[in-house]
Amino acid sequence: MKIKIELKLSRFIWLFDSLLKVLLALEDVAVYTQPVFEDPSNVTAIAGNNAKLQCKVHHLENYTVAWVNPRGTILTRGYLKITDDTRISTDRNVDEDWNIIIRNISFEDRGFYNCVINTAPFPSVNRVHLHVIVPPRIIGRVVHAPVVVREGETVTLVCNATGYPFPKIHWFRDRITNVTDLPGDTLVIRNITRHCAGEYQCRANNGLSREDTRVFKVEVHFAPEVSMLIPRLGITLGSETVLQCSCSSSPIGVCVWKKDGRDLRISGKYELNPYNEGHETITLGLTISHIQEEDLGRYECHAQNELGQDSGYTDLYEYRPPVPPTHAPTARPTPRLITPDSGYRPVPTKTQKNIFDDENFVFFRPSTIKTPASKYSSESRSSSLGVAFCTLVIGFIGLHFFTSLSL
């Protein structure tokens, strides 16, 4: 009986001694070796890049560090990786570092990550915020075919984009001109004209250095329009001339020359000279050599496409230069020798003849001349007979030539 009591007493002493040692050890850890975090640093990263989340701990001693993601999943514990996410790995350059690296991050990885130490009675937590920026991206199927409309219709271009922060969309024409100062994902062009054709570009930007773009090519179709350089032309027989017309249409159709309603057969007499003035306009020149009387008449420039047709006309007529008038030379009177004894008396002043009253002299004062040829005269106001007469002749020659071209 005595032996049993001694055994129980020795066991109690041993248990008490063990508990005392444990309590002293816990008190020593709690007071003297409590782990300390360095101040956390939040991380901002662009989606698709890598992000490094840092957790530096001093006086860790026998405690363990674990990482927990925003959804409560344990990623690492101590040196071990717990998660099966292959993008996550540990990064320890020194003993105090308990960092993790997340590769190819996505927008879903954003949030608060907890670096946890299993201290008692409550765990110690260091929170790191991962802010993920998503570059702008224009969504939807890319259409390479142009947007084709007719003049007068309404065109709607839509450009939807995603990103974080949410991107703003601006529209540009021919990649240079800002179409509107207000951002928006839809561009509406009402009552469109051919002058609105071209490339329209939407640009999505949310503050990052890179932006996403998409180009829409707008084609405006319209019926042909024919304009004539000279509607009426006078020409001398035996000479050569060039007729020109401008054909504008979209899509480009057929542009031909006709005479008296019939298509011209290109030969040695007729030669065509087309010139492209852009993707919608062509200038068609017709050279006519050694013009004869049968070549005179009405020439038609005819254009046609799937939306309609149009024609322009030039009348070619014979021009005969005017023959200058001729005058018989005026006989000069025989000079007389006037002496005091000849009995000659001067004619009274009021009946004296002015030399400018002779029919061979025509004098126009430049400041009072009334003639359409004044558009060709200069600004000088000389009273010289020679200058006035020369200006008038040049004016009439120019007037006749202008009339022959524009009537």
C-alpha positions as CSV (number, residue, x, y, z in Angstrom):
1,M,0.0,0.0,0.0
2,K,2.8,2.3,0.9
3,I,4.6,1.5,-2.4
4,K,1.5,2.4,-4.4
5,I,1.2,5.8,-2.7
6,E,4.8,6.6,-3.4
7,L,4.4,5.7,-7.1
8,K,1.3,7.9,-7.5
9,L,3.1,10.8,-5.7
10,S,6.2,10.5,-8.0
11,R,3.9,10.4,-11.1
12,F,2.2,13.6,-9.9
13,I,5.5,15.3,-9.3
14,W,6.7,14.4,-12.8
15,L,3.5,15.6,-14.4
16,F,3.6,18.9,-12.4
17,D,7.2,19.4,-13.4
18,S,6.4,18.8,-17.1
19,L,3.4,21.2,-17.1
20,L,5.5,23.8,-15.3
21,K,8.2,23.5,-18.0
22,V,5.5,23.9,-20.8
23,L,4.0,26.9,-19.2
24,L,7.4,28.5,-18.7
25,A,8.2,27.8,-22.3
26,L,4.9,29.3,-23.6
27,E,5.3,32.3,-21.4
28,D,8.9,32.9,-22.7
29,V,7.7,32.6,-26.3
30,A,4.7,34.9,-25.8
31,V,6.7,37.6,-24.0
32,Y,10.0,37.5,-25.7
33,T,9.7,35.9,-29.2
34,Q,6.4,37.1,-30.6
35,P,6.6,37.2,-34.5
36,V,6.7,40.7,-36.0
37,F,5.5,41.6,-39.5
38,E,7.0,44.4,-41.6
39,D,4.5,46.9,-43.0
40,P,2.6,45.3,-45.9
41,S,2.9,46.7,-49.4
42,N,0.0,46.4,-51.7
43,V,0.6,45.3,-55.3
44,T,-0.8,46.7,-58.6
45,A,-0.3,44.5,-61.7
46,I,-1.5,44.3,-65.2
47,A,-3.5,41.2,-66.2
48,G,-1.2,38.7,-67.9
49,N,1.9,39.7,-66.0
50,N,3.4,38.2,-62.8
51,A,2.7,39.6,-59.3
52,K,5.0,39.2,-56.2
53,L,3.2,39.3,-52.8
54,Q,5.6,40.0,-50.0
55,C,5.5,38.9,-46.4
56,K,8.5,39.6,-44.2
57,V,8.5,38.2,-40.6
58,H,11.0,38.8,-37.8
59,H,11.3,36.4,-34.7
60,L,9.3,33.7,-36.3
61,E,11.0,31.0,-34.1
62,N,8.9,27.9,-34.1
63,Y,5.8,29.3,-35.6
64,T,4.5,28.6,-39.1
65,V,3.6,31.0,-42.0
66,A,0.7,30.3,-44.3
67,W,-0.8,32.2,-47.3
68,V,-4.6,32.3,-47.9
69,N,-6.2,33.7,-51.0
70,P,-9.3,36.0,-51.1
71,R,-11.6,32.9,-51.4
72,G,-10.2,31.3,-48.2
73,T,-8.1,28.7,-50.0
74,I,-4.7,27.8,-48.3
75,L,-1.9,28.3,-50.9
76,T,1.2,27.5,-48.8
77,R,2.1,26.4,-45.3
78,G,5.7,26.9,-44.3
79,Y,8.0,25.6,-47.0
80,L,5.2,23.5,-48.6
81,K,2.9,24.5,-51.4
82,I,-0.6,23.3,-50.7
83,T,-2.6,24.5,-53.7
84,D,-2.5,22.7,-57.0
85,D,-2.5,26.0,-58.9
86,T,0.7,25.7,-61.1
87,R,0.9,29.5,-61.4
88,I,1.8,29.9,-57.7
89,S,5.2,29.4,-56.2
90,T,7.2,30.5,-53.1
91,D,10.0,33.0,-53.2
92,R,12.5,33.1,-50.3
93,N,15.7,35.2,-50.7
94,V,16.4,35.4,-46.9
95,D,15.0,33.7,-43.8
96,E,12.6,36.5,-43.1
97,D,11.0,36.4,-46.5
98,W,7.8,34.3,-47.0
99,N,6.8,35.7,-50.4
100,I,4.7,34.1,-53.1
101,I,4.6,34.7,-56.9
102,I,1.5,34.5,-59.0
103,R,2.2,34.1,-62.7
104,N,0.0,35.2,-65.5
105,I,-2.5,36.8,-63.2
106,S,-6.1,37.4,-64.2
107,F,-8.8,39.8,-63.1
108,E,-10.3,37.0,-60.9
109,D,-7.0,37.0,-58.8
110,R,-7.7,40.4,-57.4
111,G,-8.5,40.9,-53.7
112,F,-6.9,40.6,-50.3
113,Y,-4.3,37.9,-49.6
114,N,-3.6,37.0,-46.0
115,C,-0.2,36.0,-44.7
116,V,-1.1,34.1,-41.4
117,I,1.1,33.0,-38.5
118,N,-0.3,30.4,-36.1
119,T,0.2,32.4,-32.9
120,A,-2.0,31.9,-29.8
121,P,-4.6,32.6,-28.7
122,F,-5.3,34.3,-32.1
123,P,-3.4,34.0,-35.3
124,S,-1.4,37.0,-36.6
125,V,-2.4,38.3,-40.0
126,N,-0.8,40.5,-42.6
127,R,-3.1,41.6,-45.4
128,V,-1.8,42.3,-48.9
129,H,-4.1,43.8,-51.5
130,L,-3.6,42.7,-55.1
131,H,-5.1,45.3,-57.5
132,V,-5.4,44.0,-61.1
133,I,-5.7,46.3,-64.1
134,V,-7.1,44.8,-67.3
135,P,-6.0,46.4,-70.6
136,P,-8.8,47.5,-72.9
137,R,-9.9,45.0,-75.4
138,I,-12.5,45.5,-78.2
139,I,-14.8,42.5,-78.3
140,G,-16.8,41.1,-81.1
141,R,-16.0,39.6,-84.5
142,V,-13.6,41.5,-86.7
143,V,-15.2,42.3,-90.0
144,H,-12.7,43.0,-92.8
145,A,-15.4,43.7,-95.4
146,P,-16.3,47.4,-95.8
147,V,-19.6,48.9,-94.6
148,V,-21.5,49.7,-97.9
149,V,-24.3,52.3,-97.9
150,R,-26.0,54.6,-100.4
151,E,-26.0,58.3,-100.2
152,G,-28.7,59.6,-97.9
153,E,-28.8,56.5,-95.7
154,T,-27.9,56.2,-92.0
155,V,-24.8,54.4,-90.8
156,T,-24.3,53.0,-87.3
157,L,-20.9,51.8,-86.2
158,V,-20.6,49.9,-82.8
159,C,-17.4,49.3,-80.8
160,N,-17.8,47.4,-77.6
161,A,-14.9,47.1,-75.2
162,T,-13.9,45.5,-71.9
163,G,-11.3,46.4,-69.4
164,Y,-10.6,47.6,-65.9
165,P,-11.0,50.4,-65.2
166,F,-13.8,50.5,-67.8
167,P,-12.3,52.1,-71.0
168,K,-13.5,55.1,-72.8
169,I,-14.0,54.9,-76.6
170,H,-13.2,57.8,-79.0
171,W,-13.8,57.8,-82.7
172,F,-11.4,59.0,-85.4
173,R,-11.7,59.4,-89.1
174,D,-8.8,58.3,-91.3
175,R,-6.9,57.7,-88.0
176,I,-6.2,61.4,-87.6
177,T,-9.3,63.6,-87.1
178,N,-11.3,63.2,-83.9
179,V,-14.9,62.8,-85.0
180,T,-16.5,63.9,-81.8
181,D,-15.3,65.2,-78.4
182,L,-17.7,63.0,-76.5
183,P,-16.7,59.3,-76.0
184,G,-19.2,56.6,-76.7
185,D,-19.3,53.0,-78.1
186,T,-21.7,53.9,-81.0
187,L,-21.2,56.3,-83.9
188,V,-24.2,57.2,-86.0
189,I,-23.8,59.1,-89.3
190,R,-27.2,60.3,-90.6
191,N,-27.9,61.3,-94.2
192,I,-24.4,60.2,-95.2
193,T,-22.8,61.7,-98.3
194,R,-19.9,60.6,-100.5
195,H,-17.7,63.0,-98.6
196,C,-18.2,60.9,-95.4
197,A,-16.6,57.8,-97.0
198,G,-13.3,56.6,-95.6
199,E,-11.9,54.8,-92.6
200,Y,-13.3,55.2,-89.1
201,Q,-11.3,54.0,-86.1
202,C,-12.5,53.5,-82.6
203,R,-9.9,53.6,-79.8
204,A,-10.5,52.1,-76.3
205,N,-8.3,53.5,-73.6
206,N,-8.5,53.2,-69.8
207,G,-5.3,55.1,-68.8
208,L,-2.7,52.5,-69.7
209,S,0.0,53.1,-72.2
210,R,-1.5,50.6,-74.6
211,E,-4.9,50.8,-76.2
212,D,-7.0,48.7,-78.5
213,T,-8.3,49.8,-81.8
214,R,-10.6,48.7,-84.6
215,V,-11.1,50.1,-88.1
216,F,-14.3,50.3,-90.1
217,K,-14.1,51.1,-93.8
218,V,-17.2,52.9,-95.0
219,E,-18.0,53.0,-98.7
220,V,-20.7,55.3,-100.0
221,H,-22.3,54.3,-103.3
222,F,-23.9,56.9,-105.6
223,A,-25.1,57.2,-109.2
224,P,-22.7,58.6,-111.8
225,E,-22.3,62.4,-112.2
226,V,-20.7,63.8,-115.4
227,S,-19.2,67.3,-115.6
228,M,-17.8,68.8,-118.7
229,L,-14.8,71.0,-118.8
230,I,-16.0,73.0,-121.9
231,P,-19.7,72.7,-122.9
232,R,-19.2,74.6,-126.2
233,L,-16.0,74.9,-128.2
234,G,-15.1,76.7,-131.5
235,I,-12.3,75.2,-133.5
236,T,-10.8,75.9,-136.9
237,L,-10.9,73.1,-139.5
238,G,-7.7,71.1,-139.9
239,S,-6.6,71.6,-136.4
240,E,-6.6,69.3,-133.3
241,T,-8.4,69.6,-130.0
242,V,-9.0,67.8,-126.8
243,L,-12.3,67.3,-125.1
244,Q,-12.5,66.4,-121.4
245,C,-15.1,65.1,-119.1
246,S,-15.1,64.1,-115.4
247,C,-17.0,60.9,-114.3
248,S,-17.7,60.4,-110.6
249,S,-19.5,57.3,-109.3
250,S,-19.3,54.6,-106.7
251,P,-18.8,51.9,-107.5
252,I,-16.8,53.0,-110.6
253,G,-18.8,52.1,-113.7
254,V,-18.4,52.6,-117.4
255,C,-17.4,56.0,-118.9
256,V,-17.4,56.4,-122.7
257,W,-17.5,59.1,-125.4
258,K,-20.2,59.2,-128.0
259,K,-21.0,61.4,-131.0
260,D,-24.4,62.1,-132.2
261,G,-25.7,59.3,-129.9
262,R,-23.3,56.6,-131.2
263,D,-20.2,55.1,-129.5
264,L,-17.0,56.4,-130.9
265,R,-14.7,53.9,-132.5
266,I,-11.2,54.6,-131.3
267,S,-9.0,55.0,-134.4
268,G,-6.2,57.3,-135.7
269,K,-8.5,60.2,-135.5
270,Y,-9.7,59.6,-132.0
271,E,-7.5,58.9,-129.0
272,L,-8.7,58.3,-125.4
273,N,-6.6,59.5,-122.4
274,P,-8.0,58.4,-119.0
275,Y,-6.7,59.9,-115.8
276,N,-7.6,58.6,-112.3
277,E,-8.5,61.5,-110.0
278,G,-9.1,59.2,-107.0
279,H,-11.0,56.0,-106.3
280,E,-14.3,57.6,-107.3
281,T,-13.5,60.0,-110.2
282,I,-11.9,59.5,-113.6
283,T,-11.1,62.2,-116.2
284,L,-11.6,61.0,-119.7
285,G,-9.9,63.0,-122.4
286,L,-10.8,62.6,-126.1
287,T,-8.2,63.9,-128.6
288,I,-9.6,64.7,-132.1
289,S,-6.9,65.2,-134.8
290,H,-7.2,66.9,-138.2
291,I,-10.8,68.1,-137.6
292,Q,-13.0,68.2,-140.7
293,E,-16.6,69.4,-141.2
294,E,-18.0,66.0,-140.5
295,D,-16.3,66.0,-137.1
296,L,-18.3,68.9,-135.9
297,G,-21.4,68.3,-133.8
298,R,-22.4,67.2,-130.4
299,Y,-20.1,64.9,-128.3
300,E,-21.5,63.0,-125.4
301,C,-19.6,61.8,-122.3
302,H,-21.7,58.9,-120.9
303,A,-21.2,57.2,-117.5
304,Q,-23.2,54.3,-116.0
305,N,-23.1,52.0,-113.0
306,E,-25.5,49.8,-111.1
307,L,-27.2,52.8,-109.5
308,G,-27.9,54.9,-112.6
309,Q,-26.4,56.9,-115.4
310,D,-25.6,60.4,-116.4
311,S,-24.3,62.3,-119.5
312,G,-22.6,65.5,-120.3
313,Y,-22.2,67.3,-123.7
314,T,-19.8,69.4,-125.6
315,D,-20.8,71.1,-128.9
316,L,-17.9,71.4,-131.4
317,Y,-18.4,74.1,-134.1
318,E,-16.3,75.8,-136.7
319,Y,-14.6,79.0,-135.6
320,R,-13.7,81.5,-138.3
321,P,-11.4,84.3,-137.1
322,P,-12.7,87.8,-138.0
323,V,-11.1,89.6,-140.9
324,P,-9.8,93.0,-139.8
325,P,-11.4,96.0,-141.6
326,T,-9.3,97.8,-144.3
327,H,-9.4,101.5,-145.2
328,A,-8.2,103.3,-148.3
329,P,-5.3,105.7,-147.5
330,T,-6.5,109.3,-147.1
331,A,-5.0,111.8,-149.6
332,R,-3.0,114.4,-147.9
333,P,-3.5,118.0,-149.0
334,T,-0.6,119.7,-150.9
335,P,1.3,121.9,-148.6
336,R,1.1,125.6,-149.2
337,L,3.7,128.2,-148.5
338,I,2.1,130.9,-146.3
339,T,3.6,134.3,-146.6
340,P,2.4,137.7,-145.4
341,D,1.6,138.6,-149.0
342,S,-0.3,135.4,-149.9
343,G,-3.5,136.7,-148.6
344,Y,-4.0,133.7,-146.3
345,R,-6.1,134.2,-143.2
346,P,-6.5,131.6,-140.4
347,V,-9.9,129.9,-140.0
348,P,-11.8,131.2,-136.9
349,T,-11.3,129.0,-133.8
350,K,-14.9,128.0,-133.5
351,T,-14.9,126.4,-137.0
352,Q,-11.4,124.9,-136.8
353,K,-11.4,121.2,-137.4
354,N,-10.0,118.8,-134.8
355,I,-7.7,116.2,-136.1
356,F,-9.5,113.6,-134.0
357,D,-12.7,114.2,-135.9
358,D,-11.2,112.3,-138.8
359,E,-12.9,109.0,-139.4
360,N,-9.6,107.1,-139.3
361,F,-9.2,107.9,-135.6
362,V,-11.3,106.3,-132.9
363,F,-10.5,107.5,-129.4
364,F,-11.9,105.9,-126.2
365,R,-11.0,107.4,-122.9
366,P,-10.1,104.4,-120.7
367,S,-12.1,105.7,-117.7
368,T,-15.4,106.0,-119.6
369,I,-15.2,103.0,-122.0
370,K,-18.3,100.7,-121.8
371,T,-17.5,97.2,-123.1
372,P,-17.5,93.7,-121.7
373,A,-13.8,93.5,-122.7
374,S,-13.1,95.6,-119.6
375,K,-12.4,92.4,-117.6
376,Y,-9.2,92.0,-119.6
377,S,-8.0,95.6,-119.3
378,S,-5.4,96.7,-116.8
379,E,-5.8,99.2,-114.0
380,S,-3.7,101.9,-115.8
381,R,-5.5,105.1,-116.8
382,S,-3.3,106.4,-119.7
383,S,-4.8,109.0,-122.0
384,S,-2.5,107.9,-124.9
385,L,-4.4,107.1,-128.0
386,G,-2.1,104.1,-128.7
387,V,-2.6,102.5,-125.3
388,A,-6.4,102.9,-125.4
389,F,-6.7,101.4,-128.9
390,C,-4.4,98.5,-128.1
391,T,-6.2,97.7,-124.9
392,L,-9.5,97.6,-126.7
393,V,-8.2,95.3,-129.4
394,I,-6.8,92.9,-126.9
395,G,-10.0,93.0,-125.0
396,F,-12.1,92.1,-128.1
397,I,-9.8,89.3,-129.1
398,G,-10.0,87.9,-125.6
399,L,-13.8,88.4,-125.5
400,H,-14.3,86.6,-128.7
401,F,-12.2,83.6,-127.6
402,F,-14.0,83.5,-124.2
403,T,-17.4,83.6,-125.9
404,S,-16.4,80.8,-128.2
405,L,-15.5,78.6,-125.2
406,S,-18.4,79.4,-122.8
407,L,-21.5,80.0,-124.9
